Structure formats: C-alpha cells, structure tokens
Amino acid sequence: MLAKTKVNSTESILITAATVTAELSKVRNIAKEMSIAVMNAKAISHRAGEVALGFRPITDFIDEMAQDVMQLVIKISREAFQLSQMAIERTHLLNTEQQYRRVMENAQDAPFVDSLKPPVERIQKQYRDYHQILQKNIVRLSQLLDDIQSSTKGSQVLSTTSRVEASQAGSFSSSLVVVAENLEQATDKIRAHVKSSQNKLDNVLEIIKREKL
C-alpha cells in the first residue's frame, strides 16, 4: 500500500509538471503577442510625434515586461522538466528496492541474504534524499512563478497610465487606447495561468509531504 502511495505521488508530480508546462506555454504565447503589439504601439507613437511622447516610455516598459516573462517561462519549463525526470528516477529507486526485498523474503535462509541489506539501505537513503530535493524544487518552481506575478504586478496601474497618455495622442488616441486595454487583458490572463500552476504545485507538495518514508 505504501509503495502504491509513492507511485501515485510520482504520477501526481508528472501530471503537475506537464500541466504547469502547458499553462506556461499559454503564458509564453500571450507574452509574445504583447511584444508584437508593443512594437506596433511604438510605431504608432513615433508617427504621432510629440503628442504621444508620454506613451513611448510605457511601450518600453511593456516590452521589457514581456521579455522578462518569456525568459522566466523558459527557466521554469526547464526546471519543471527536471522535476519530472527526478520523479521518474525516484520511482526507479522504489522499484529496485522492492525487487531487493522480494529476493530477501524468498531467500531468508540463504547465506548471502545479509549482503543485500547494505545496497537496500543505500537505496533508501537515496530515496529520502530525492524526497527532500523534490520538495525544494517544487518550492523553487513556485517562487519562480511568483517572479512572473511580480513582473506583471503593476500592469493595472500601467494600463491606467497608458489610457491617460493615449487620450492625449490626438487622432492616434484610439489606436493607443487599444494597446492599454490589451495590456490589461493580457496580464490578467498571465496571472490566472500562473495562479493555476501555483495551486497545482501546492497540491502536489502536500501529497509529497504526507508520504511516509
């Protein structure tokens, strides 16, 4: 029963890592769209001239935010993959330990049976080490997701400022207002995807913590 619980926790880790990767793929696509939209906004603000001078620093900030998010997505996706690999390796350790134990149970009276105890103990230690590392890696992933949330934290204020600046851009105002509206919608979606990922990581972390070693 205990072994089954551990296998189920591995499945939970693999599913969570795959889900987080999928959520981050959506985040990356949104950030890419933001980056493309901001390039168009820069072109519009340059054509607008002096009336859109206040909008230009905003487009620079949006572009920087989009680039930061995309870089974080790459980093988190890489670490989520490593988390999956570690979960698989942990399962291999569990299977190996079970094989050793079956041999020991079937050969209790054999003279060599005690020689199997040291490798079993090493496997158990390695499994416990993996158990701790997995928890640390999940916490680390959640912290990186927090970095994405922090990167987009000021988006509502920025969106409001963008609308104010866009309203002063004369005939170019409507085009720049769309940029402000798209910014708010995009960052809301990003934050929702990130929050969903964090919730799933929190759940799998609790499952691992409840495991008996």
C-alpha positions in Angstrom: 0.0 0.0 0.0 2.8 2.4 0.9 4.6 1.7 -2.4 1.3 2.3 -4.3 1.0 5.7 -2.5 4.5 6.6 -3.6 3.8 5.6 -7.2 0.7 7.8 -7.1 2.7 10.7 -5.8 5.1 10.3 -8.7 2.1 10.3 -11.1 0.9 13.5 -9.4 4.3 15.1 -9.9 4.4 14.1 -13.6 0.9 15.3 -14.3 1.5 18.6 -12.4 4.8 19.2 -14.3 3.1 18.6 -17.6 0.1 20.8 -16.6 2.5 23.6 -15.5 4.4 23.4 -18.8 1.1 23.6 -20.7 0.0 26.7 -18.7 3.4 28.3 -19.3 3.1 27.7 -23.0 0.0 29.8 -22.9 1.8 32.4 -20.9 4.6 32.5 -23.4 2.2 32.9 -26.3 0.5 35.8 -24.5 3.8 37.5 -23.8 4.8 37.1 -27.5 1.6 38.7 -28.5 2.3 41.5 -26.1 5.8 42.0 -27.6 4.4 42.2 -31.1 1.6 44.6 -30.1 4.0 46.9 -28.3 6.2 47.1 -31.4 3.1 48.3 -33.3 2.4 50.7 -30.5 5.9 52.1 -30.7 5.5 52.7 -34.4 2.2 54.5 -33.8 3.6 56.7 -31.1 6.5 57.7 -33.3 4.1 58.6 -36.1 2.1 60.6 -33.6 5.1 62.7 -32.7 5.2 65.0 -29.7 1.5 64.3 -28.7 2.5 60.7 -27.8 5.8 61.4 -26.2 4.5 60.2 -22.8 3.4 56.9 -24.3 6.9 55.9 -25.5 8.4 55.0 -22.1 5.3 53.0 -21.4 5.9 50.9 -24.6 9.5 50.3 -23.4 8.2 49.1 -20.1 5.6 46.8 -21.6 8.2 45.3 -23.9 10.6 44.8 -21.0 7.9 43.1 -19.0 7.0 40.8 -21.9 10.7 39.8 -22.4 11.1 39.1 -18.6 8.0 36.9 -18.6 9.3 34.9 -21.6 12.7 34.4 -20.1 11.1 33.2 -16.8 8.8 30.8 -18.7 11.9 29.2 -20.4 13.6 28.8 -17.0 10.5 27.4 -15.3 9.8 25.0 -18.1 13.3 23.7 -17.9 13.0 23.2 -14.1 9.6 21.5 -14.5 11.2 19.0 -16.9 14.0 18.3 -14.4 11.3 17.8 -11.7 9.7 15.2 -13.9 13.0 13.4 -14.5 13.7 13.3 -10.8 10.2 11.9 -10.1 10.9 9.1 -12.6 14.3 8.3 -11.1 12.7 8.2 -7.7 10.2 5.6 -9.0 13.1 3.5 -10.4 14.7 3.6 -6.9 11.4 2.4 -5.4 11.1 -0.4 -7.9 14.7 -1.5 -7.3 14.2 -1.6 -3.5 11.0 -3.7 -3.9 13.0 -6.2 -6.1 15.7 -6.5 -3.5 13.1 -7.0 -0.8 11.3 -9.8 -2.7 14.7 -11.6 -3.1 15.4 -11.2 0.6 11.9 -12.5 1.5 12.3 -15.5 -0.8 15.8 -16.3 0.4 15.5 -15.7 4.1 17.6 -18.8 5.0 20.2 -18.3 2.3 23.8 -17.5 3.5 24.1 -14.4 1.2 20.9 -12.7 2.2 22.6 -10.3 4.7 24.8 -9.0 1.9 21.7 -7.4 0.3 21.0 -5.2 3.3 23.7 -2.5 2.6 22.5 -1.8 -1.0 18.9 -1.7 0.2 19.9 0.9 2.9 21.8 2.9 0.2 18.7 2.9 -2.0 16.5 4.0 0.9 18.9 6.9 1.7 19.0 8.0 -1.9 15.2 7.8 -2.0 14.9 10.0 1.1 17.4 12.5 -0.5 15.3 12.6 -3.6 12.2 13.2 -1.4 13.8 16.3 0.1 15.1 17.6 -3.2 11.7 17.2 -4.8 10.1 19.4 -2.2 12.8 22.0 -2.5 12.5 22.0 -6.3 8.7 22.4 -6.1 9.1 25.4 -3.7 11.7 26.8 -6.1 9.2 26.5 -9.1 6.6 28.3 -7.1 9.0 31.1 -6.3 9.8 31.5 -10.0 6.1 31.7 -10.7 5.9 34.4 -8.1 8.6 36.3 -10.1 6.2 36.3 -13.1 3.4 37.6 -10.9 5.8 40.3 -9.6 6.7 41.2 -13.2 3.1 41.9 -14.1 2.0 43.3 -10.7 1.9 46.9 -11.9 0.0 46.2 -15.0 -3.3 47.7 -13.9 -1.6 51.0 -12.9 0.4 50.9 -16.1 -2.8 50.3 -18.1 -4.5 53.3 -16.5 -1.5 55.5 -17.2 -1.5 54.2 -20.8 -5.1 55.3 -21.2 -4.3 58.7 -19.9 -1.4 59.1 -22.2 -3.3 57.6 -25.2 -6.1 60.1 -24.7 -3.6 62.9 -25.4 -2.4 61.5 -28.7 -4.9 63.2 -30.9 -6.0 61.2 -34.0 -3.8 58.4 -32.8 -5.6 58.1 -29.5 -8.0 55.2 -30.4 -5.1 53.0 -31.6 -3.1 53.6 -28.4 -6.1 53.0 -26.1 -6.5 49.6 -27.7 -2.9 48.9 -26.6 -3.8 49.8 -23.0 -6.8 47.6 -23.0 -4.9 44.7 -24.5 -2.2 45.1 -21.9 -4.7 44.7 -19.0 -6.4 41.7 -20.6 -3.1 40.0 -21.4 -1.6 40.4 -17.9 -4.9 39.2 -16.3 -4.7 36.0 -18.4 -1.0 35.6 -17.5 -1.7 36.0 -13.8 -4.6 33.5 -14.0 -2.4 30.8 -15.7 0.4 31.4 -13.2 -2.0 31.1 -10.2 -3.4 27.9 -11.6 0.1 26.5 -11.8 0.9 27.6 -8.3 -2.2 25.9 -6.9 -1.2 22.6 -8.6 2.3 22.8 -7.2 0.9 23.5 -3.7 -1.3 20.4 -4.0 1.5 18.1 -5.1 3.8 19.4 -2.5 1.2 18.5 0.2 1.0 15.0 -1.3 4.8 14.5 -1.1 4.9 15.9 2.5 2.3 13.3 3.6 4.3 10.4 2.3 5.8 8.1 4.8 9.5 7.2 4.1 
